[in-house]
Amino acid sequence: MVRDIAKREGIKIDEDDFNKRIESAHDEKQREAMLKNRDSVLYDILMDKVFDFLLANAKIQEVEV
């Protein structure tokens, strides 16, 4: 579902996104884990971007109860 939304909306991730996430590591151990699990980190980045997109484009409607 996340990948479907990203594809439909043209949301992409690139090497810079990955590098920024690696730079945010708290320590060397976490950095190594991120490098080892690159695909998982890339999916997390994509999920963050899709979530940000959805929040930015949400239309709130008031509903009377």
C-alpha positions in Angstrom: 0.0 0.0 0.0 2.8 2.4 0.9 4.6 1.6 -2.3 1.4 2.0 -4.3 0.8 5.5 -2.9 4.4 6.5 -3.5 4.2 5.3 -7.1 0.9 7.0 -7.8 2.1 10.3 -6.3 5.6 10.2 -7.6 7.2 10.1 -4.2 10.8 8.8 -4.5 13.8 8.3 -2.3 17.4 8.7 -3.3 20.9 8.2 -2.0 20.8 11.6 -0.2 17.7 10.5 1.8 19.6 7.3 2.8 22.7 9.2 3.7 20.8 11.7 5.9 19.2 8.8 7.7 22.6 7.2 8.3 23.9 10.5 9.6 21.1 10.6 12.1 22.4 7.4 13.8 23.0 7.8 17.5 26.1 5.8 17.5 28.4 3.6 15.4 26.5 0.5 16.3 23.2 1.9 15.1 24.9 3.2 11.9 26.3 -0.3 11.2 22.8 -1.8 11.7 21.3 0.7 9.2 24.0 -0.1 6.6 23.4 -3.8 7.1 19.6 -3.4 6.7 19.6 -1.0 3.9 16.3 -2.2 2.3 14.5 -1.8 5.6 15.9 1.7 6.1 14.9 2.7 2.6 11.4 1.4 3.2 11.2 3.4 6.5 12.2 6.5 4.6 9.6 5.9 2.0 7.0 5.3 4.6 7.9 8.6 6.3 7.7 10.5 3.0 4.3 8.9 2.2 3.0 9.7 5.6 4.2 13.3 5.4 2.5 13.5 2.0 -0.8 12.2 3.3 -0.8 14.6 6.3 0.1 17.6 4.1 -2.8 16.7 1.7 -5.4 15.6 4.2 -8.8 17.4 3.9 -10.5 17.7 7.3 -14.2 17.9 7.4 -16.3 18.6 10.4 -19.0 16.1 11.1 -21.9 16.7 13.3 -22.7 13.9 15.7 
